């Protein structure tokens, strides 16, 4: 009997150990990272999205930002958010590399191409030359670019009619200004930013010929301090509305406007760009925004890779008729119904060709 009791005790202890081991294994699997875990070894220069429960796929999409960075609250951020949405829907693997200078463009692109990514994005006009070089050297790789046209059979280019959307926010500015003086701050001079500039000026003058539009450039997309300084100068000169098309540099314009409005005195406004920036900076300072649907373009082209329908060697231009540019619904918070009706009127005339907005 004693031996039987000892044997039973030994078996009970062994069974307990087995159960404990199973419990530990379950805990470990629950804490394990998803397919992107640990991939961002040199953050914040590079980063991956959080793992999801989306269907599994072998497709990998990489994105290289311009110097504005992925958190520019503008078009780099829109592009990354689009890939994050597609990751949740399809289970693709995504990753971005943040460029700190122009010298980073080519090596960042090559990191994805050499790493076997199915599609590599270059976000911004400035990446055009690097995309062309990498595409030529890697003819079997798929690449895509926003805001530039790259003539290569394995590159899909997406550009926008920024002048059309900018014309509409110019209409808003021209009918809203109390001083008849409005300002424009560009990032770096390029055909893309020029479209913003001339479209905005044309819209202002179309509805308010007495207004003046002061044009200035920051020479950078990643310098909020410069944006703040330029905004201070414009506001001091009586410009009560500023439209920055300058990436993260434009964040400084919002900061300056917020400080002035908080201090009291004459009300000043900022017109957002690329995203609905009232969601970031608030309705108290954001008059309206010129939305540029970079997110939809990035998502659409990336989905083509998932579906096996990628169209290298093509260029897509998105304008008002494509819903590629325009104003957000939140404009109603600060823009009167009469002015929005005028915006609708001009929108129809631009789409039907009655008005041709200058682009340069």
HUCOR-V834017 format. One record per helix or strand of 2 or more residues. SS is the DSSP state (a for helix, b for strand). FROM is the first residue (numbers start at 0). LEN is the number of residues. Records with the same first field share a line. If there is no record, write none. Layout:
BEGIN
SS: FROM-LEN  FROM-LEN
END
This chain:
BEGIN
a: 1-30  74-16  103-11  124-13  161-15  190-17  223-13  246-17  277-4  293-14  319-3  328-5  336-15
b: 45-3  59-5  92-5  118-5  142-4  154-6  180-6  211-6  240-5  268-6  285-7  314-4  324-3
END
